[in-house]
Amino acid sequence: MGRPAVSDLDTTHRTAPVRVMRIISRMNIGGPSTHVSLLNAGLRDAGYDCLLVAGSEGASEGSLRDLAEARGLRLEIVPELGRDIAPWSDFITAVKLYRLMRRERPQIVHTHLAKAGFVGRIAARLAGVPVVLHTFHGHVFHGYFSPKKTRVFLLMERLGARLSTRIITISPKLREEIAAYGVTSAANIAVIPLGFDLDAFARQPRGTGEFRRSTGVPAYAKLIGAVGRLVPIKNISLLLQATAIARRQEPHLHLVIVGDGELRHDLEAQAETLSLSDAVTFAGWRRDLPNVYADLDVVVISSDNEGTPASLIEAMATGCPVVATRVGGVPDLIADGVTGRLVPPGDPMALANALLARFREPEQARQMADLARHQVLERHQASRLVADIDELYRASLANPGRRREHSLTSVGKAVDV
């Protein structure tokens, strides 16, 4: 007779492992790729049968497929799945995902990032998957596209929400923004903070000098760092402007940019225009991030829009002070003047002043970094993330046709509201 249809599976009295298909647009270097690898590894160890499906990375984005492979995860690549909207490729992707779901018979499809979320949820509903979930790691409703294209994405996400059993965000602020844009009601959005394997960062001694030596940065330099993709939304241009302003008062300031992307050439040109060629190092992608954060005096996020930046969590776990723009979910991670410094987006003078304060008030910076380290190690471990997702999966499987109205606290424990 063959295997039963997905919609006919009885999940209330199961003995076989729950089958989960996790779909992400691409495994580029960044927090979401690390997130999905940790989730599938943790859930597999908890008894789930997990398949990770991903698309193609861009030429300068880097790849974390090896992270999934090193953990022995089941990984399926759908080349047509990627970042950009392309109607024909999107149609092919939806067909391939539908066929994959009919073959694998997942009881849960969980999508991540906008492109995978749209085509993945359509395919899941066509395939009769009982539970369909989507995680917003951020959103593209401001700072990314033209107003016309943004409206298209909003319509896509509203449709996607109607196809979803549940929507997940990674911070309370992001939940508020998603609801405010009319994607779905706040009652249908669960908040599950990010979790990472932070042991290597927590064990890392401060100031070993290894990263400075490998990049030729002198030991006396007051070292500012940014870690991430060199794309418009990250607004590294703002950080370059702020560095130029701050160097007028602190000439030993040095900026290192760890990452790569489409704007690297433009940013290198801007650094030269600002007379920063000798004060800025473009280090490219690095895998020794604990060493990187250990040698930085401050890590900076200068973005126009963010979810919860993985680089801030990792930096805080090493005890590195942080400065960031007050955007997206960043205020849920950093309390201004308590665990770091927040500045308005797009304000180079405010960012410069926050950088200068780091070096003029070293004891306060150390105290904030110590508290930040304690908080992220308590709240953002992978084990907590896996436990939260497991709880949500079990609740969703128990009531696949009903949207439970519950939220999660900032440390991830589910509570009914």
HUWOUR-V386447 format. One record per residue. N is the residue number from 1. RES is the residue in one letter. PSI is psi in radians with two decimals (* if undefined). D_FIRST is the distance of its C-alpha to the first C-alpha in Angstrom with 1 decimal. Layout:
# HUWOUR-V386447
N/RES/PSI/D_FIRST  N/RES/PSI/D_FIRST
This chain:
# HUWOUR-V386447
1/M/-0.31/0.0  2/G/-3.14/3.8  3/R/2.59/6.8  4/P/2.77/8.1  5/A/2.63/10.9  6/V/-0.74/14.2  7/S/-0.29/15.9  8/D/-0.09/13.7  9/L/2.37/14.5  10/D/1.92/17.0  11/T/-0.05/19.9  12/T/-0.40/22.4  13/H/0.83/21.2  14/R/2.61/19.7  15/T/-0.52/20.2  16/A/2.74/18.7  17/P/2.52/21.1  18/V/2.29/21.2  19/R/2.15/20.2  20/V/2.25/23.2  21/M/2.04/23.8  22/R/2.26/27.6  23/I/2.23/29.0  24/I/2.55/32.7  25/S/-0.71/34.6  26/R/2.74/36.2  27/M/0.91/37.3  28/N/2.84/41.0  29/I/2.17/43.6  30/G/3.03/43.9  31/G/-0.79/42.9  32/P/-0.67/39.4  33/S/-0.73/38.2  34/T/-0.72/39.5  35/H/-0.88/38.1  36/V/-0.59/34.4  37/S/-0.79/34.8  38/L/-0.72/36.3  39/L/-0.86/33.6  40/N/-0.65/30.7  41/A/-0.79/32.6  42/G/-0.72/33.5  43/L/-0.62/30.2  44/R/-0.78/28.5  45/D/-0.39/31.2  46/A/0.02/30.5  47/G/0.05/26.9  48/Y/2.70/25.1  49/D/1.83/22.7  50/C/2.37/24.7  51/L/2.28/24.6  52/L/2.19/27.8  53/V/2.28/27.8  54/A/2.79/31.3  55/G/-2.72/33.2  56/S/2.43/36.4  57/E/2.72/39.7  58/G/2.86/43.0  59/A/-0.61/45.6  60/S/0.23/47.9  61/E/-0.29/45.5  62/G/2.94/44.8  63/S/2.47/41.4  64/L/0.42/40.0  65/R/-0.60/36.8  66/D/-0.45/38.4  67/L/-0.75/38.5  68/A/-0.72/34.7  69/E/-0.67/34.5  70/A/-0.49/37.2  71/R/0.04/35.2  72/G/0.52/32.2  73/L/2.59/30.0  74/R/2.15/26.9  75/L/2.23/28.3  76/E/2.24/26.9  77/I/2.23/29.6  78/V/1.72/29.3  79/P/-0.56/32.7  80/E/-0.33/32.9  81/L/2.23/32.8  82/G/-2.63/36.4  83/R/-0.76/39.2  84/D/2.65/40.5  85/I/2.19/39.3  86/A/1.76/38.4  87/P/-0.79/36.4  88/W/-0.79/34.8  89/S/-0.64/33.9  90/D/-0.67/32.7  91/F/-0.79/30.4  92/I/-0.72/29.0  93/T/-0.81/28.6  94/A/-0.73/26.7  95/V/-0.79/24.3  96/K/-0.72/23.9  97/L/-0.69/23.4  98/Y/-0.82/20.7  99/R/-0.67/18.8  100/L/-0.70/19.5  101/M/-0.67/18.3  102/R/-0.53/14.9  103/R/-0.77/14.7  104/E/-0.40/16.2  105/R/0.95/15.0  106/P/2.55/18.5  107/Q/-0.39/19.5  108/I/2.26/23.0  109/V/2.20/24.5  110/H/2.03/28.2  111/T/2.71/30.5  112/H/2.39/34.0  113/L/2.73/36.8  114/A/-0.88/37.2  115/K/-0.86/35.4  116/A/-0.61/32.2  117/G/-0.69/32.4  118/F/-1.00/32.5  119/V/-0.60/29.8  120/G/-0.70/27.6  121/R/-0.62/27.6  122/I/-0.85/27.0  123/A/-0.68/23.9  124/A/-0.73/22.7  125/R/-0.68/23.0  126/L/-0.58/21.4  127/A/-0.06/18.4  128/G/0.48/18.3  129/V/2.26/19.6  130/P/-0.69/21.0  131/V/2.14/24.2  132/V/2.07/26.3  133/L/2.67/29.6  134/H/2.35/32.5  135/T/2.21/35.6  136/F/2.04/38.9  137/H/-0.09/41.0  138/G/-2.86/43.7  139/H/2.89/43.9  140/V/0.49/45.3  141/F/-0.12/47.1  142/H/2.53/50.6  143/G/-0.10/52.2  144/Y/-0.94/49.6  145/F/3.06/49.6  146/S/2.81/51.7  147/P/-0.67/51.6  148/K/-0.81/49.6  149/K/-0.61/46.9  150/T/-0.69/46.9  151/R/-0.64/46.2  152/V/-0.78/43.1  153/F/-0.65/41.8  154/L/-0.76/42.5  155/L/-0.73/40.6  156/M/-0.76/37.6  157/E/-0.58/37.8  158/R/-0.70/38.2  159/L/-0.78/35.0  160/G/-0.66/33.2  161/A/-0.64/34.4  162/R/-0.44/33.0  163/L/-0.05/29.5  164/S/2.46/30.1  165/T/-0.65/29.4  166/R/2.55/32.5  167/I/2.49/35.1  168/I/2.40/36.8  169/T/2.92/40.3  170/I/0.05/42.2  171/S/2.69/45.5  172/P/-0.70/47.0  173/K/-0.71/49.1  174/L/-0.65/46.1  175/R/-0.79/44.4  176/E/-0.76/47.6  177/E/-0.76/47.7  178/I/-0.75/44.0  179/A/-0.69/44.7  180/A/-0.55/48.1  181/Y/0.01/46.6  182/G/0.37/44.4  183/V/-0.81/41.0  184/T/2.99/39.9  185/S/2.68/41.7  186/A/-0.50/42.9  187/A/-0.39/41.0  188/N/0.20/37.7  189/I/2.09/38.9  190/A/2.47/38.6  191/V/2.02/41.2  192/I/1.81/40.1  193/P/2.72/42.8  194/L/2.69/42.2  195/G/2.48/42.1  196/F/2.85/42.9  197/D/1.72/43.7  198/L/0.09/47.4  199/D/-0.78/48.6  200/A/-0.61/50.1  201/F/-0.69/51.9  202/A/-0.56/53.2  203/R/-0.28/54.6  204/Q/2.12/56.2  205/P/2.59/60.1  206/R/2.52/61.9  207/G/0.78/64.1  208/T/-0.43/63.4  209/G/-0.07/64.6  210/E/-0.78/61.8  211/F/-0.73/60.5  212/R/-0.79/64.0  213/R/-0.66/65.0  214/S/-0.38/62.0  215/T/-0.01/62.8  216/G/0.32/66.6  217/V/2.22/67.1  218/P/2.67/70.4  219/A/-0.51/70.4  220/Y/-0.17/72.8  221/A/2.48/70.6  222/K/1.81/69.2  223/L/2.03/65.6  224/I/2.48/63.4  225/G/2.56/59.8  226/A/2.39/56.8  227/V/2.08/53.4  228/G/-3.02/50.7  229/R/2.49/49.8  230/L/1.39/52.8  231/V/2.82/51.6  232/P/-0.72/53.5  233/I/-0.42/52.0  234/K/-0.31/53.3  235/N/0.90/56.8  236/I/-0.42/58.3  237/S/-0.71/61.1  238/L/-0.72/62.2  239/L/-0.67/62.3  240/L/-0.76/64.5  241/Q/-0.77/66.9  242/A/-0.65/67.1  243/T/-0.75/67.7  244/A/-0.71/70.6  245/I/-0.82/72.1  246/A/-0.54/71.8  247/R/-0.30/73.3  248/R/-0.45/76.6  249/Q/-0.42/77.1  250/E/1.47/75.0  251/P/-0.25/75.6  252/H/0.13/73.6  253/L/2.39/70.4  254/H/2.37/67.7  255/L/2.27/64.3  256/V/2.30/61.3  257/I/1.97/58.2  258/V/1.98/55.1  259/G/-3.09/52.3  260/D/3.02/52.0  261/G/-3.04/50.9  262/E/-0.40/52.0  263/L/0.12/55.4  264/R/-0.82/56.7  265/H/-0.77/59.3  266/D/-0.69/60.5  267/L/-0.64/60.9  268/E/-0.68/62.8  269/A/-0.69/65.1  270/Q/-0.71/65.5  271/A/-0.68/66.5  272/E/-0.72/69.1  273/T/-0.62/70.4  274/L/0.14/70.8  275/S/0.68/72.7  276/L/0.18/70.0  277/S/-0.65/69.2  278/D/-0.08/70.7  279/A/0.09/69.1  280/V/2.31/65.5  281/T/2.16/63.1  282/F/1.87/59.8  283/A/-0.12/57.8  284/G/-2.98/54.4  285/W/2.46/51.2  286/R/2.50/51.7  287/R/-0.27/49.3  288/D/0.95/52.1  289/L/-0.62/52.1  290/P/-0.70/53.5  291/N/-0.66/56.5  292/V/-0.97/56.8  293/Y/-0.55/56.9  294/A/-0.56/59.2  295/D/-0.16/61.9  296/L/2.44/61.6  297/D/-0.41/64.2  298/V/2.43/62.1  299/V/2.40/58.7  300/V/2.39/58.6  301/I/2.12/56.0  302/S/0.42/57.7  303/S/2.75/54.7  304/D/-0.33/54.7  305/N/2.45/51.3  306/E/2.78/49.1  307/G/-1.78/46.3  308/T/1.87/47.1  309/P/2.18/48.5  310/A/-0.60/47.2  311/S/-0.58/50.5  312/L/-0.75/52.4  313/I/-0.79/50.2  314/E/-0.75/50.6  315/A/-0.78/54.4  316/M/-0.61/54.9  317/A/-0.47/53.2  318/T/-0.07/55.8  319/G/0.35/58.7  320/C/2.29/59.4  321/P/2.65/61.1  322/V/2.55/59.3  323/V/2.38/60.4  324/A/2.75/58.1  325/T/2.58/58.2  326/R/1.41/57.3  327/V/2.67/54.1  328/G/-2.31/50.5  329/G/0.07/49.4  330/V/-0.74/52.3  331/P/-0.35/54.5  332/D/-0.36/51.7  333/L/-0.65/52.1  334/I/2.19/55.9  335/A/2.07/58.5  336/D/2.22/61.5  337/G/0.01/64.4  338/V/-0.91/62.5  339/T/0.09/59.8  340/G/-2.98/60.7  341/R/2.35/62.3  342/L/2.48/60.9  343/V/2.76/62.5  344/P/2.55/62.0  345/P/2.57/59.9  346/G/0.25/61.9  347/D/1.65/65.1  348/P/-0.58/66.5  349/M/-0.76/69.6  350/A/-0.70/67.6  351/L/-0.72/65.4  352/A/-0.75/68.4  353/N/-0.65/70.1  354/A/-0.65/67.1  355/L/-0.76/67.1  356/L/-0.66/70.8  357/A/-0.58/70.4  358/R/-0.70/68.1  359/F/-0.39/71.0  360/R/-0.36/73.8  361/E/1.14/72.3  362/P/-0.62/70.7  363/E/-0.73/70.8  364/Q/-0.72/69.0  365/A/-0.73/66.4  366/R/-0.76/65.9  367/Q/-0.73/65.5  368/M/-0.71/62.9  369/A/-0.66/61.0  370/D/-0.77/61.0  371/L/-0.71/59.6  372/A/-0.73/57.0  373/R/-0.80/55.9  374/H/-0.77/55.6  375/Q/-0.77/53.5  376/V/-0.60/51.0  377/L/-0.44/50.4  378/E/-0.63/49.8  379/R/-0.35/47.6  380/H/0.60/45.8  381/Q/2.65/44.3  382/A/-0.64/40.7  383/S/-0.69/39.9  384/R/-0.72/40.8  385/L/-0.85/38.7  386/V/-0.73/35.6  387/A/-0.71/36.3  388/D/-0.77/36.8  389/I/-0.71/33.5  390/D/-0.77/31.6  391/E/-0.76/33.3  392/L/-0.72/32.4  393/Y/-0.79/28.7  394/R/-0.73/28.5  395/A/-0.70/30.3  396/S/-0.68/28.2  397/L/-0.58/24.9  398/A/-0.50/26.4  399/N/1.14/27.4  400/P/-0.39/25.3  401/G/0.05/26.6  402/R/2.39/30.2  403/R/1.90/32.8  404/R/2.38/34.7  405/E/1.58/38.4  406/H/2.73/39.5  407/S/3.13/41.4  408/L/2.52/42.3  409/T/3.08/45.7  410/S/-0.30/47.4  411/V/0.13/46.3  412/G/-0.03/42.7  413/K/2.26/42.4  414/A/2.40/40.4  415/V/2.49/42.4  416/D/2.49/41.7  417/V/*/43.9
